[in-house]
Structure formats: structure tokens, C-alpha cells
């Protein structure tokens, strides 16, 4: 049975779909099917995505790669702690894509700051380019410029490597608990306005995920309020 995903999934559907007493069928079938896929992948010595890829009989489908930290922020008032990308391709192609983007980012930084091309641009220990722009938007503008001609934010493209963009936000360091606001890009922002800024980044720059978007102090305050209400 292990390894025969289609048969197992069909058995699950036959077993549960006719039972009226099971109210949450999808919550039963989906996790069980995923667990079976993981067990089958383990037996075959494959990553889960490789095992599922084999089920499609199409080796040309893009495979999710590891996430590469591309930019490290170096400004005390912007939202960028790290900006990362995840190329959807084979591991070797993903590494090549990230390397090309890193080189372009360094060249863009030199050009925007009128630096000699022979001068090195600082890199962090994990290989991300240490930049120092005035605003949050400047970092994303540089990354989108570097992505051009190498990759694409369009996952339906066939000519370039599709790439997802992620932000590890610097918001907790910008939170002023006394004034109940963030100091972002030189302006004081409360939570609702910071949320709008994130929405703008998602729409304009294709941002897929934000880590630590708000201050932990805010979460703690909400938890305290909920404790008293309950």
C-alpha cells in the first residue's frame, strides 16, 4: 500500500464521504493523505516535493527551493531586516538565479551611490547584500530592478524562473510603546497605517509573506486585554 497514493486517497474518499456523522471531511482526508505521502517519500528516500513530483510524471515542473536572504537592511527607520526570495526551480538553477540577483543588487547599489565598480559592497555572514537606502520602498525597488531579465514574479511564466519575495520585518525595533506608534521611514505610524503600508508593498512589489509584521509588545497587550475580558 505504501507508495500507492492514488489508491489510498480513493480509499479515504470512499470511507468518509458517505458518513454523515463526519462533519469535517476535508479536515480528515487532507491531513491523512499528506501523512501517507510523507511516509511513502520516507520509504523511497525522497523529499516530499520530489515524491509528489514523481506522481505527476512531469520532471519539468518547478520544484520549490530553499529561501535565499538577498538584502539586509542597514537603516534604523525602515522596515527591512531581511528581504528574501524563493526561486521555484531545480536546486542548481535556484542557486544560479540567486547568485545572479546578488551580483545585480551590488551593481545597482554602486550605480545609485556613484561608487567605483571595483569597490566591494558589504555582505553579511549569510551572503545577503548589506544595503543602506533611505526608505523601505527603495530596498524593494532595487530588488525588483535586480530581478528583471533574470526571473519573474509571475508564476505562470515559462521563460524565466518564478520567484516569491518575503520580508523579515524590522517593525519590532521601530515600535515605541510609550507613544503607541512605529517610526517608519521618518514618519510616525500607528498599527492601521502600518498595515496599509504592508498592503501597498504586497500589491506593488508582489510580497508573499511578512515575518514579525508588528511589535511583540502589541501582541502581549492584546493578550492582556483578552485575559481581562474573559
Beta strands, then each sheet from edge to edge (+ up, - down):
strand 1: 68-72
strand 2: 80-88
strand 3: 129-130
strand 4: 151-152
strand 5: 161-169
strand 6: 175-176
strand 7: 181-184
strand 8: 187-189
strand 9: 207-211
sheet 1: 3+ 1+ 2- 5+ 4+
sheet 2: 3+ 1+ 2- 5+ 9+
sheet 3: 6+ 7- 8+
end
